[in-house]
Amino acid sequence: MEKKELEMKRFFNELSKENQDLLLSIGLEINAKSGTFLFHEGDFPENVFLVRSGRVRLSKMTADGKEFSVHLKQKDELVGEVGLFNDMSISVTAEVIEDAVLVKFDRPVLEDIFRRNGEIAVAFMKWFARHTQSTQAKFRDLILCGKTGAFYSTLIRFSNSYGVKTDDGIIINVQLTNQDIASYIGTTRESINRMLNDLKKDKIISVEKGLITIKDMQFLKDYLHCGDCPVEICTI
């Protein structure tokens, strides 16, 4: 079976080789085990991280003490970038959920590079703008599309971020429990279980060894009345 990873524009992979090397030279490469916290909600972090491998989940606690997943960062993305050029506390917690190789930057050093290097600064602004649009679109779907729409939107976003094209459809190449998915929507795992079973029964998706394959992407998009927004806007 032929497999092909979906292409995605990310901050680091849009830089020239020269500027990639420059950026790596000012940071410190570290290994972070799954379960490591990079910072917590309310912190004033002095570091920004570039993901070289592995995954980092950003989450926020709701007023009633529930954990709400906000983003899942992967290779070539920045973590903690919202702390750049301001002195505000950070609004999310960053936890490594898959053993990761990270490049750690001191915030003042990274800010200085952005001031002095136009290409790196522009690449960051483009990526940050897309990231902001993605966040806005995600919360729009959560608020306006109901529980089912938010679930379908989350599946599409995971497929865009972690999808691998195959003859059978698009495999979301990250293992997700029902509770994992529920945390991105703010619902219960029982609700996710019911909606997954409905999609499996209608052959919209299949699930094997914890991996979801979307067989009929158009069904999900039609339900949400998806437009032609760039794939980078519709990410997790």
Biotite code that builds the C-alpha atoms (Angstrom):
import biotite.structure as struc

atoms = struc.array([
    struc.Atom([0.000, 0.000, 0.000], chain_id="A", res_id=1, res_name="MET", atom_name="CA", element="C"),
    struc.Atom([1.465, 3.362, -1.038], chain_id="A", res_id=2, res_name="GLU", atom_name="CA", element="C"),
    struc.Atom([1.760, 5.955, 1.713], chain_id="A", res_id=3, res_name="LYS", atom_name="CA", element="C"),
    struc.Atom([2.526, 9.647, 1.333], chain_id="A", res_id=4, res_name="LYS", atom_name="CA", element="C"),
    struc.Atom([2.739, 12.199, 4.130], chain_id="A", res_id=5, res_name="GLU", atom_name="CA", element="C"),
    struc.Atom([0.781, 15.407, 3.626], chain_id="A", res_id=6, res_name="LEU", atom_name="CA", element="C"),
    struc.Atom([2.949, 18.470, 3.055], chain_id="A", res_id=7, res_name="GLU", atom_name="CA", element="C"),
    struc.Atom([2.659, 21.324, 5.533], chain_id="A", res_id=8, res_name="MET", atom_name="CA", element="C"),
    struc.Atom([4.277, 24.753, 5.769], chain_id="A", res_id=9, res_name="LYS", atom_name="CA", element="C"),
    struc.Atom([5.897, 25.235, 9.164], chain_id="A", res_id=10, res_name="ARG", atom_name="CA", element="C"),
    struc.Atom([8.153, 27.912, 10.596], chain_id="A", res_id=11, res_name="PHE", atom_name="CA", element="C"),
    struc.Atom([11.514, 26.129, 10.384], chain_id="A", res_id=12, res_name="PHE", atom_name="CA", element="C"),
    struc.Atom([11.061, 24.374, 7.038], chain_id="A", res_id=13, res_name="ASN", atom_name="CA", element="C"),
    struc.Atom([10.324, 27.675, 5.295], chain_id="A", res_id=14, res_name="GLU", atom_name="CA", element="C"),
    struc.Atom([13.772, 29.071, 6.151], chain_id="A", res_id=15, res_name="LEU", atom_name="CA", element="C"),
    struc.Atom([16.785, 28.859, 3.871], chain_id="A", res_id=16, res_name="SER", atom_name="CA", element="C"),
    struc.Atom([19.439, 26.297, 4.834], chain_id="A", res_id=17, res_name="LYS", atom_name="CA", element="C"),
    struc.Atom([21.727, 29.167, 5.860], chain_id="A", res_id=18, res_name="GLU", atom_name="CA", element="C"),
    struc.Atom([19.177, 30.614, 8.267], chain_id="A", res_id=19, res_name="ASN", atom_name="CA", element="C"),
    struc.Atom([18.215, 27.191, 9.582], chain_id="A", res_id=20, res_name="GLN", atom_name="CA", element="C"),
    struc.Atom([21.860, 26.656, 10.517], chain_id="A", res_id=21, res_name="ASP", atom_name="CA", element="C"),
    struc.Atom([22.036, 30.150, 12.037], chain_id="A", res_id=22, res_name="LEU", atom_name="CA", element="C"),
    struc.Atom([18.990, 29.519, 14.183], chain_id="A", res_id=23, res_name="LEU", atom_name="CA", element="C"),
    struc.Atom([20.270, 26.150, 15.375], chain_id="A", res_id=24, res_name="LEU", atom_name="CA", element="C"),
    struc.Atom([23.623, 27.705, 16.278], chain_id="A", res_id=25, res_name="SER", atom_name="CA", element="C"),
    struc.Atom([22.086, 30.070, 18.850], chain_id="A", res_id=26, res_name="ILE", atom_name="CA", element="C"),
    struc.Atom([20.053, 27.389, 20.632], chain_id="A", res_id=27, res_name="GLY", atom_name="CA", element="C"),
    struc.Atom([20.808, 24.393, 22.821], chain_id="A", res_id=28, res_name="LEU", atom_name="CA", element="C"),
    struc.Atom([19.618, 20.962, 21.681], chain_id="A", res_id=29, res_name="GLU", atom_name="CA", element="C"),
    struc.Atom([17.997, 18.980, 24.487], chain_id="A", res_id=30, res_name="ILE", atom_name="CA", element="C"),
    struc.Atom([16.235, 15.636, 24.827], chain_id="A", res_id=31, res_name="ASN", atom_name="CA", element="C"),
    struc.Atom([12.889, 15.697, 26.630], chain_id="A", res_id=32, res_name="ALA", atom_name="CA", element="C"),
    struc.Atom([11.124, 12.548, 27.781], chain_id="A", res_id=33, res_name="LYS", atom_name="CA", element="C"),
    struc.Atom([7.380, 12.073, 27.504], chain_id="A", res_id=34, res_name="SER", atom_name="CA", element="C"),
    struc.Atom([5.766, 13.630, 30.569], chain_id="A", res_id=35, res_name="GLY", atom_name="CA", element="C"),
    struc.Atom([8.226, 16.532, 30.756], chain_id="A", res_id=36, res_name="THR", atom_name="CA", element="C"),
    struc.Atom([6.623, 19.949, 31.286], chain_id="A", res_id=37, res_name="PHE", atom_name="CA", element="C"),
    struc.Atom([8.282, 22.841, 29.450], chain_id="A", res_id=38, res_name="LEU", atom_name="CA", element="C"),
    struc.Atom([6.207, 25.473, 31.256], chain_id="A", res_id=39, res_name="PHE", atom_name="CA", element="C"),
    struc.Atom([2.893, 25.817, 33.058], chain_id="A", res_id=40, res_name="HIS", atom_name="CA", element="C"),
    struc.Atom([-0.072, 28.126, 32.621], chain_id="A", res_id=41, res_name="GLU", atom_name="CA", element="C"),
    struc.Atom([0.678, 31.386, 34.425], chain_id="A", res_id=42, res_name="GLY", atom_name="CA", element="C"),
    struc.Atom([4.468, 31.107, 34.091], chain_id="A", res_id=43, res_name="ASP", atom_name="CA", element="C"),
    struc.Atom([6.688, 33.834, 32.690], chain_id="A", res_id=44, res_name="PHE", atom_name="CA", element="C"),
    struc.Atom([8.917, 31.603, 30.529], chain_id="A", res_id=45, res_name="PRO", atom_name="CA", element="C"),
    struc.Atom([12.356, 32.792, 29.487], chain_id="A", res_id=46, res_name="GLU", atom_name="CA", element="C"),
    struc.Atom([12.736, 30.149, 26.780], chain_id="A", res_id=47, res_name="ASN", atom_name="CA", element="C"),
    struc.Atom([11.215, 29.311, 23.413], chain_id="A", res_id=48, res_name="VAL", atom_name="CA", element="C"),
    struc.Atom([11.527, 25.794, 21.980], chain_id="A", res_id=49, res_name="PHE", atom_name="CA", element="C"),
    struc.Atom([11.814, 24.478, 18.428], chain_id="A", res_id=50, res_name="LEU", atom_name="CA", element="C"),
    struc.Atom([10.522, 20.940, 17.998], chain_id="A", res_id=51, res_name="VAL", atom_name="CA", element="C"),
    struc.Atom([12.954, 18.779, 16.000], chain_id="A", res_id=52, res_name="ARG", atom_name="CA", element="C"),
    struc.Atom([11.158, 15.497, 16.703], chain_id="A", res_id=53, res_name="SER", atom_name="CA", element="C"),
    struc.Atom([8.411, 14.236, 18.995], chain_id="A", res_id=54, res_name="GLY", atom_name="CA", element="C"),
    struc.Atom([5.237, 16.043, 20.028], chain_id="A", res_id=55, res_name="ARG", atom_name="CA", element="C"),
    struc.Atom([4.306, 18.694, 22.578], chain_id="A", res_id=56, res_name="VAL", atom_name="CA", element="C"),
    struc.Atom([0.730, 19.229, 23.746], chain_id="A", res_id=57, res_name="ARG", atom_name="CA", element="C"),
    struc.Atom([-0.540, 22.640, 24.814], chain_id="A", res_id=58, res_name="LEU", atom_name="CA", element="C"),
    struc.Atom([-3.440, 22.591, 27.252], chain_id="A", res_id=59, res_name="SER", atom_name="CA", element="C"),
    struc.Atom([-5.465, 24.889, 29.473], chain_id="A", res_id=60, res_name="LYS", atom_name="CA", element="C"),
    struc.Atom([-7.460, 24.284, 32.640], chain_id="A", res_id=61, res_name="MET", atom_name="CA", element="C"),
    struc.Atom([-11.105, 25.292, 32.554], chain_id="A", res_id=62, res_name="THR", atom_name="CA", element="C"),
    struc.Atom([-12.849, 27.048, 35.426], chain_id="A", res_id=63, res_name="ALA", atom_name="CA", element="C"),
    struc.Atom([-14.310, 23.725, 36.624], chain_id="A", res_id=64, res_name="ASP", atom_name="CA", element="C"),
    struc.Atom([-10.888, 22.055, 36.687], chain_id="A", res_id=65, res_name="GLY", atom_name="CA", element="C"),
    struc.Atom([-11.067, 20.132, 33.414], chain_id="A", res_id=66, res_name="LYS", atom_name="CA", element="C"),
    struc.Atom([-8.111, 19.992, 31.052], chain_id="A", res_id=67, res_name="GLU", atom_name="CA", element="C"),
    struc.Atom([-8.755, 21.353, 27.554], chain_id="A", res_id=68, res_name="PHE", atom_name="CA", element="C"),
    struc.Atom([-6.223, 20.546, 24.813], chain_id="A", res_id=69, res_name="SER", atom_name="CA", element="C"),
    struc.Atom([-5.448, 23.554, 22.629], chain_id="A", res_id=70, res_name="VAL", atom_name="CA", element="C"),
    struc.Atom([-2.684, 22.495, 20.219], chain_id="A", res_id=71, res_name="HIS", atom_name="CA", element="C"),
    struc.Atom([-0.433, 19.562, 19.415], chain_id="A", res_id=72, res_name="LEU", atom_name="CA", element="C"),
    struc.Atom([2.955, 20.868, 18.244], chain_id="A", res_id=73, res_name="LYS", atom_name="CA", element="C"),
    struc.Atom([5.266, 18.784, 16.080], chain_id="A", res_id=74, res_name="GLN", atom_name="CA", element="C"),
    struc.Atom([8.497, 18.912, 14.052], chain_id="A", res_id=75, res_name="LYS", atom_name="CA", element="C"),
    struc.Atom([9.587, 22.382, 12.846], chain_id="A", res_id=76, res_name="ASP", atom_name="CA", element="C"),
    struc.Atom([7.099, 24.275, 15.046], chain_id="A", res_id=77, res_name="GLU", atom_name="CA", element="C"),
    struc.Atom([7.818, 26.667, 17.901], chain_id="A", res_id=78, res_name="LEU", atom_name="CA", element="C"),
    struc.Atom([6.544, 26.250, 21.461], chain_id="A", res_id=79, res_name="VAL", atom_name="CA", element="C"),
    struc.Atom([6.306, 29.240, 23.792], chain_id="A", res_id=80, res_name="GLY", atom_name="CA", element="C"),
    struc.Atom([6.473, 31.795, 20.985], chain_id="A", res_id=81, res_name="GLU", atom_name="CA", element="C"),
    struc.Atom([3.596, 33.802, 22.469], chain_id="A", res_id=82, res_name="VAL", atom_name="CA", element="C"),
    struc.Atom([6.026, 34.996, 25.148], chain_id="A", res_id=83, res_name="GLY", atom_name="CA", element="C"),
    struc.Atom([8.187, 36.808, 22.605], chain_id="A", res_id=84, res_name="LEU", atom_name="CA", element="C"),
    struc.Atom([8.295, 40.620, 22.682], chain_id="A", res_id=85, res_name="PHE", atom_name="CA", element="C"),
    struc.Atom([5.975, 40.919, 25.691], chain_id="A", res_id=86, res_name="ASN", atom_name="CA", element="C"),
    struc.Atom([6.115, 40.461, 29.457], chain_id="A", res_id=87, res_name="ASP", atom_name="CA", element="C"),
    struc.Atom([2.750, 38.760, 29.891], chain_id="A", res_id=88, res_name="MET", atom_name="CA", element="C"),
    struc.Atom([2.347, 35.382, 31.561], chain_id="A", res_id=89, res_name="SER", atom_name="CA", element="C"),
    struc.Atom([1.705, 32.433, 29.290], chain_id="A", res_id=90, res_name="ILE", atom_name="CA", element="C"),
    struc.Atom([-1.854, 31.119, 29.091], chain_id="A", res_id=91, res_name="SER", atom_name="CA", element="C"),
    struc.Atom([-1.221, 27.414, 28.422], chain_id="A", res_id=92, res_name="VAL", atom_name="CA", element="C"),
    struc.Atom([0.761, 24.465, 29.779], chain_id="A", res_id=93, res_name="THR", atom_name="CA", element="C"),
    struc.Atom([3.245, 22.687, 27.481], chain_id="A", res_id=94, res_name="ALA", atom_name="CA", element="C"),
    struc.Atom([3.820, 18.968, 28.058], chain_id="A", res_id=95, res_name="GLU", atom_name="CA", element="C"),
    struc.Atom([5.962, 16.613, 25.985], chain_id="A", res_id=96, res_name="VAL", atom_name="CA", element="C"),
    struc.Atom([3.708, 13.646, 25.137], chain_id="A", res_id=97, res_name="ILE", atom_name="CA", element="C"),
    struc.Atom([6.158, 11.810, 22.861], chain_id="A", res_id=98, res_name="GLU", atom_name="CA", element="C"),
    struc.Atom([9.910, 11.686, 23.537], chain_id="A", res_id=99, res_name="ASP", atom_name="CA", element="C"),
    struc.Atom([11.242, 14.793, 21.819], chain_id="A", res_id=100, res_name="ALA", atom_name="CA", element="C"),
    struc.Atom([14.386, 16.487, 20.606], chain_id="A", res_id=101, res_name="VAL", atom_name="CA", element="C"),
    struc.Atom([14.032, 20.233, 21.151], chain_id="A", res_id=102, res_name="LEU", atom_name="CA", element="C"),
    struc.Atom([16.187, 23.273, 20.542], chain_id="A", res_id=103, res_name="VAL", atom_name="CA", element="C"),
    struc.Atom([15.927, 25.646, 23.505], chain_id="A", res_id=104, res_name="LYS", atom_name="CA", element="C"),
    struc.Atom([16.407, 29.369, 22.872], chain_id="A", res_id=105, res_name="PHE", atom_name="CA", element="C"),
    struc.Atom([16.868, 32.119, 25.421], chain_id="A", res_id=106, res_name="ASP", atom_name="CA", element="C"),
    struc.Atom([14.057, 34.537, 24.680], chain_id="A", res_id=107, res_name="ARG", atom_name="CA", element="C"),
    struc.Atom([16.243, 37.712, 24.453], chain_id="A", res_id=108, res_name="PRO", atom_name="CA", element="C"),
    struc.Atom([18.658, 35.981, 22.058], chain_id="A", res_id=109, res_name="VAL", atom_name="CA", element="C"),
    struc.Atom([15.838, 34.843, 19.762], chain_id="A", res_id=110, res_name="LEU", atom_name="CA", element="C"),
    struc.Atom([14.230, 38.288, 19.836], chain_id="A", res_id=111, res_name="GLU", atom_name="CA", element="C"),
    struc.Atom([17.573, 39.812, 18.813], chain_id="A", res_id=112, res_name="ASP", atom_name="CA", element="C"),
    struc.Atom([17.849, 37.442, 15.827], chain_id="A", res_id=113, res_name="ILE", atom_name="CA", element="C"),
    struc.Atom([14.359, 38.442, 14.704], chain_id="A", res_id=114, res_name="PHE", atom_name="CA", element="C"),
    struc.Atom([15.341, 42.108, 14.874], chain_id="A", res_id=115, res_name="ARG", atom_name="CA", element="C"),
    struc.Atom([18.518, 41.588, 12.844], chain_id="A", res_id=116, res_name="ARG", atom_name="CA", element="C"),
    struc.Atom([17.463, 38.945, 10.320], chain_id="A", res_id=117, res_name="ASN", atom_name="CA", element="C"),
    struc.Atom([14.614, 39.877, 8.012], chain_id="A", res_id=118, res_name="GLY", atom_name="CA", element="C"),
    struc.Atom([14.039, 36.432, 6.497], chain_id="A", res_id=119, res_name="GLU", atom_name="CA", element="C"),
    struc.Atom([13.712, 34.735, 9.868], chain_id="A", res_id=120, res_name="ILE", atom_name="CA", element="C"),
    struc.Atom([11.446, 37.517, 11.153], chain_id="A", res_id=121, res_name="ALA", atom_name="CA", element="C"),
    struc.Atom([9.159, 37.345, 8.104], chain_id="A", res_id=122, res_name="VAL", atom_name="CA", element="C"),
    struc.Atom([8.986, 33.536, 8.264], chain_id="A", res_id=123, res_name="ALA", atom_name="CA", element="C"),
    struc.Atom([8.004, 33.806, 11.924], chain_id="A", res_id=124, res_name="PHE", atom_name="CA", element="C"),
    struc.Atom([5.327, 36.430, 11.225], chain_id="A", res_id=125, res_name="MET", atom_name="CA", element="C"),
    struc.Atom([3.827, 34.328, 8.410], chain_id="A", res_id=126, res_name="LYS", atom_name="CA", element="C"),
    struc.Atom([3.773, 31.202, 10.553], chain_id="A", res_id=127, res_name="TRP", atom_name="CA", element="C"),
    struc.Atom([2.411, 33.067, 13.584], chain_id="A", res_id=128, res_name="PHE", atom_name="CA", element="C"),
    struc.Atom([-0.357, 34.639, 11.475], chain_id="A", res_id=129, res_name="ALA", atom_name="CA", element="C"),
    struc.Atom([-1.385, 31.214, 10.148], chain_id="A", res_id=130, res_name="ARG", atom_name="CA", element="C"),
    struc.Atom([-1.226, 29.794, 13.659], chain_id="A", res_id=131, res_name="HIS", atom_name="CA", element="C"),
    struc.Atom([-3.468, 32.592, 14.964], chain_id="A", res_id=132, res_name="THR", atom_name="CA", element="C"),
    struc.Atom([-5.975, 32.072, 12.130], chain_id="A", res_id=133, res_name="GLN", atom_name="CA", element="C"),
    struc.Atom([-5.986, 28.341, 12.846], chain_id="A", res_id=134, res_name="SER", atom_name="CA", element="C"),
    struc.Atom([-6.755, 28.963, 16.519], chain_id="A", res_id=135, res_name="THR", atom_name="CA", element="C"),
    struc.Atom([-9.570, 31.372, 15.660], chain_id="A", res_id=136, res_name="GLN", atom_name="CA", element="C"),
    struc.Atom([-11.077, 28.931, 13.150], chain_id="A", res_id=137, res_name="ALA", atom_name="CA", element="C"),
    struc.Atom([-10.849, 26.085, 15.648], chain_id="A", res_id=138, res_name="LYS", atom_name="CA", element="C"),
    struc.Atom([-12.781, 27.969, 18.313], chain_id="A", res_id=139, res_name="PHE", atom_name="CA", element="C"),
    struc.Atom([-15.298, 29.123, 15.716], chain_id="A", res_id=140, res_name="ARG", atom_name="CA", element="C"),
    struc.Atom([-15.996, 25.472, 14.893], chain_id="A", res_id=141, res_name="ASP", atom_name="CA", element="C"),
    struc.Atom([-16.277, 24.587, 18.579], chain_id="A", res_id=142, res_name="LEU", atom_name="CA", element="C"),
    struc.Atom([-18.749, 27.388, 19.259], chain_id="A", res_id=143, res_name="ILE", atom_name="CA", element="C"),
    struc.Atom([-20.848, 27.448, 16.086], chain_id="A", res_id=144, res_name="LEU", atom_name="CA", element="C"),
    struc.Atom([-20.884, 23.866, 14.787], chain_id="A", res_id=145, res_name="CYS", atom_name="CA", element="C"),
    struc.Atom([-22.141, 21.955, 17.814], chain_id="A", res_id=146, res_name="GLY", atom_name="CA", element="C"),
    struc.Atom([-20.640, 18.836, 19.339], chain_id="A", res_id=147, res_name="LYS", atom_name="CA", element="C"),
    struc.Atom([-20.794, 16.776, 16.150], chain_id="A", res_id=148, res_name="THR", atom_name="CA", element="C"),
    struc.Atom([-19.368, 19.567, 14.007], chain_id="A", res_id=149, res_name="GLY", atom_name="CA", element="C"),
    struc.Atom([-16.560, 20.169, 16.485], chain_id="A", res_id=150, res_name="ALA", atom_name="CA", element="C"),
    struc.Atom([-15.750, 16.452, 16.409], chain_id="A", res_id=151, res_name="PHE", atom_name="CA", element="C"),
    struc.Atom([-15.668, 16.355, 12.596], chain_id="A", res_id=152, res_name="TYR", atom_name="CA", element="C"),
    struc.Atom([-13.558, 19.520, 12.551], chain_id="A", res_id=153, res_name="SER", atom_name="CA", element="C"),
    struc.Atom([-11.085, 17.943, 14.971], chain_id="A", res_id=154, res_name="THR", atom_name="CA", element="C"),
    struc.Atom([-10.750, 14.845, 12.777], chain_id="A", res_id=155, res_name="LEU", atom_name="CA", element="C"),
    struc.Atom([-10.069, 17.021, 9.728], chain_id="A", res_id=156, res_name="ILE", atom_name="CA", element="C"),
    struc.Atom([-7.499, 19.062, 11.652], chain_id="A", res_id=157, res_name="ARG", atom_name="CA", element="C"),
    struc.Atom([-5.696, 15.959, 12.874], chain_id="A", res_id=158, res_name="PHE", atom_name="CA", element="C"),
    struc.Atom([-5.656, 14.581, 9.328], chain_id="A", res_id=159, res_name="SER", atom_name="CA", element="C"),
    struc.Atom([-4.158, 17.815, 7.986], chain_id="A", res_id=160, res_name="ASN", atom_name="CA", element="C"),
    struc.Atom([-1.515, 17.904, 10.727], chain_id="A", res_id=161, res_name="SER", atom_name="CA", element="C"),
    struc.Atom([-0.654, 14.211, 10.941], chain_id="A", res_id=162, res_name="TYR", atom_name="CA", element="C"),
    struc.Atom([-2.272, 12.635, 7.902], chain_id="A", res_id=163, res_name="GLY", atom_name="CA", element="C"),
    struc.Atom([-0.683, 10.066, 5.604], chain_id="A", res_id=164, res_name="VAL", atom_name="CA", element="C"),
    struc.Atom([-2.388, 9.416, 2.263], chain_id="A", res_id=165, res_name="LYS", atom_name="CA", element="C"),
    struc.Atom([-3.001, 5.767, 1.397], chain_id="A", res_id=166, res_name="THR", atom_name="CA", element="C"),
    struc.Atom([-5.135, 3.883, -1.106], chain_id="A", res_id=167, res_name="ASP", atom_name="CA", element="C"),
    struc.Atom([-7.806, 3.500, 1.597], chain_id="A", res_id=168, res_name="ASP", atom_name="CA", element="C"),
    struc.Atom([-7.950, 7.145, 2.664], chain_id="A", res_id=169, res_name="GLY", atom_name="CA", element="C"),
    struc.Atom([-5.993, 9.343, 5.050], chain_id="A", res_id=170, res_name="ILE", atom_name="CA", element="C"),
    struc.Atom([-4.508, 7.723, 8.150], chain_id="A", res_id=171, res_name="ILE", atom_name="CA", element="C"),
    struc.Atom([-4.107, 9.999, 11.166], chain_id="A", res_id=172, res_name="ILE", atom_name="CA", element="C"),
    struc.Atom([-0.602, 8.897, 12.098], chain_id="A", res_id=173, res_name="ASN", atom_name="CA", element="C"),
    struc.Atom([-0.891, 9.460, 15.838], chain_id="A", res_id=174, res_name="VAL", atom_name="CA", element="C"),
    struc.Atom([-2.645, 7.161, 18.276], chain_id="A", res_id=175, res_name="GLN", atom_name="CA", element="C"),
    struc.Atom([-5.644, 8.845, 19.853], chain_id="A", res_id=176, res_name="LEU", atom_name="CA", element="C"),
    struc.Atom([-7.831, 7.576, 22.657], chain_id="A", res_id=177, res_name="THR", atom_name="CA", element="C"),
    struc.Atom([-11.431, 8.678, 22.933], chain_id="A", res_id=178, res_name="ASN", atom_name="CA", element="C"),
    struc.Atom([-10.391, 10.785, 25.929], chain_id="A", res_id=179, res_name="GLN", atom_name="CA", element="C"),
    struc.Atom([-7.644, 12.444, 23.853], chain_id="A", res_id=180, res_name="ASP", atom_name="CA", element="C"),
    struc.Atom([-10.156, 13.510, 21.220], chain_id="A", res_id=181, res_name="ILE", atom_name="CA", element="C"),
    struc.Atom([-12.676, 14.584, 23.863], chain_id="A", res_id=182, res_name="ALA", atom_name="CA", element="C"),
    struc.Atom([-10.104, 16.912, 25.439], chain_id="A", res_id=183, res_name="SER", atom_name="CA", element="C"),
    struc.Atom([-9.836, 18.889, 22.183], chain_id="A", res_id=184, res_name="TYR", atom_name="CA", element="C"),
    struc.Atom([-13.602, 19.374, 22.026], chain_id="A", res_id=185, res_name="ILE", atom_name="CA", element="C"),
    struc.Atom([-14.588, 19.799, 25.650], chain_id="A", res_id=186, res_name="GLY", atom_name="CA", element="C"),
    struc.Atom([-16.923, 16.809, 25.707], chain_id="A", res_id=187, res_name="THR", atom_name="CA", element="C"),
    struc.Atom([-16.963, 13.326, 27.245], chain_id="A", res_id=188, res_name="THR", atom_name="CA", element="C"),
    struc.Atom([-15.241, 10.217, 25.949], chain_id="A", res_id=189, res_name="ARG", atom_name="CA", element="C"),
    struc.Atom([-18.642, 8.485, 25.901], chain_id="A", res_id=190, res_name="GLU", atom_name="CA", element="C"),
    struc.Atom([-19.892, 11.067, 23.399], chain_id="A", res_id=191, res_name="SER", atom_name="CA", element="C"),
    struc.Atom([-16.785, 10.540, 21.267], chain_id="A", res_id=192, res_name="ILE", atom_name="CA", element="C"),
    struc.Atom([-17.307, 6.781, 21.387], chain_id="A", res_id=193, res_name="ASN", atom_name="CA", element="C"),
    struc.Atom([-20.871, 7.145, 20.089], chain_id="A", res_id=194, res_name="ARG", atom_name="CA", element="C"),
    struc.Atom([-19.860, 9.491, 17.274], chain_id="A", res_id=195, res_name="MET", atom_name="CA", element="C"),
    struc.Atom([-16.911, 7.291, 16.260], chain_id="A", res_id=196, res_name="LEU", atom_name="CA", element="C"),
    struc.Atom([-19.185, 4.246, 16.127], chain_id="A", res_id=197, res_name="ASN", atom_name="CA", element="C"),
    struc.Atom([-21.672, 6.126, 13.942], chain_id="A", res_id=198, res_name="ASP", atom_name="CA", element="C"),
    struc.Atom([-18.913, 7.068, 11.486], chain_id="A", res_id=199, res_name="LEU", atom_name="CA", element="C"),
    struc.Atom([-17.542, 3.517, 11.457], chain_id="A", res_id=200, res_name="LYS", atom_name="CA", element="C"),
    struc.Atom([-21.007, 2.090, 10.830], chain_id="A", res_id=201, res_name="LYS", atom_name="CA", element="C"),
    struc.Atom([-21.451, 4.427, 7.849], chain_id="A", res_id=202, res_name="ASP", atom_name="CA", element="C"),
    struc.Atom([-17.924, 3.556, 6.591], chain_id="A", res_id=203, res_name="LYS", atom_name="CA", element="C"),
    struc.Atom([-16.790, 7.182, 6.846], chain_id="A", res_id=204, res_name="ILE", atom_name="CA", element="C"),
    struc.Atom([-13.823, 6.093, 8.969], chain_id="A", res_id=205, res_name="ILE", atom_name="CA", element="C"),
    struc.Atom([-12.129, 2.921, 10.136], chain_id="A", res_id=206, res_name="SER", atom_name="CA", element="C"),
    struc.Atom([-10.023, 2.336, 13.246], chain_id="A", res_id=207, res_name="VAL", atom_name="CA", element="C"),
    struc.Atom([-7.203, -0.200, 13.406], chain_id="A", res_id=208, res_name="GLU", atom_name="CA", element="C"),
    struc.Atom([-4.562, -0.530, 16.142], chain_id="A", res_id=209, res_name="LYS", atom_name="CA", element="C"),
    struc.Atom([-5.563, 2.844, 17.561], chain_id="A", res_id=210, res_name="GLY", atom_name="CA", element="C"),
    struc.Atom([-5.116, 4.687, 14.249], chain_id="A", res_id=211, res_name="LEU", atom_name="CA", element="C"),
    struc.Atom([-8.063, 6.389, 12.555], chain_id="A", res_id=212, res_name="ILE", atom_name="CA", element="C"),
    struc.Atom([-8.362, 6.273, 8.760], chain_id="A", res_id=213, res_name="THR", atom_name="CA", element="C"),
    struc.Atom([-10.706, 8.804, 7.175], chain_id="A", res_id=214, res_name="ILE", atom_name="CA", element="C"),
    struc.Atom([-12.231, 7.090, 4.148], chain_id="A", res_id=215, res_name="LYS", atom_name="CA", element="C"),
    struc.Atom([-14.728, 9.779, 3.151], chain_id="A", res_id=216, res_name="ASP", atom_name="CA", element="C"),
    struc.Atom([-13.233, 13.185, 3.887], chain_id="A", res_id=217, res_name="MET", atom_name="CA", element="C"),
    struc.Atom([-15.837, 14.932, 1.745], chain_id="A", res_id=218, res_name="GLN", atom_name="CA", element="C"),
    struc.Atom([-18.624, 13.772, 4.069], chain_id="A", res_id=219, res_name="PHE", atom_name="CA", element="C"),
    struc.Atom([-16.970, 15.546, 7.005], chain_id="A", res_id=220, res_name="LEU", atom_name="CA", element="C"),
    struc.Atom([-16.290, 18.686, 4.960], chain_id="A", res_id=221, res_name="LYS", atom_name="CA", element="C"),
    struc.Atom([-19.834, 18.821, 3.579], chain_id="A", res_id=222, res_name="ASP", atom_name="CA", element="C"),
    struc.Atom([-21.271, 18.646, 7.096], chain_id="A", res_id=223, res_name="TYR", atom_name="CA", element="C"),
    struc.Atom([-19.150, 21.649, 8.097], chain_id="A", res_id=224, res_name="LEU", atom_name="CA", element="C"),
    struc.Atom([-19.693, 23.544, 4.818], chain_id="A", res_id=225, res_name="HIS", atom_name="CA", element="C"),
    struc.Atom([-15.913, 23.814, 4.533], chain_id="A", res_id=226, res_name="CYS", atom_name="CA", element="C"),
    struc.Atom([-14.544, 26.565, 2.323], chain_id="A", res_id=227, res_name="GLY", atom_name="CA", element="C"),
    struc.Atom([-11.278, 26.609, 0.424], chain_id="A", res_id=228, res_name="ASP", atom_name="CA", element="C"),
    struc.Atom([-9.076, 27.806, 3.270], chain_id="A", res_id=229, res_name="CYS", atom_name="CA", element="C"),
    struc.Atom([-5.401, 26.770, 3.093], chain_id="A", res_id=230, res_name="PRO", atom_name="CA", element="C"),
    struc.Atom([-4.614, 23.480, 4.796], chain_id="A", res_id=231, res_name="VAL", atom_name="CA", element="C"),
    struc.Atom([-2.263, 25.316, 7.199], chain_id="A", res_id=232, res_name="GLU", atom_name="CA", element="C"),
    struc.Atom([-5.271, 27.153, 8.664], chain_id="A", res_id=233, res_name="ILE", atom_name="CA", element="C"),
    struc.Atom([-7.095, 23.899, 9.390], chain_id="A", res_id=234, res_name="CYS", atom_name="CA", element="C"),
    struc.Atom([-4.620, 22.226, 11.753], chain_id="A", res_id=235, res_name="THR", atom_name="CA", element="C"),
    struc.Atom([-4.721, 20.909, 15.281], chain_id="A", res_id=236, res_name="ILE", atom_name="CA", element="C"),
])
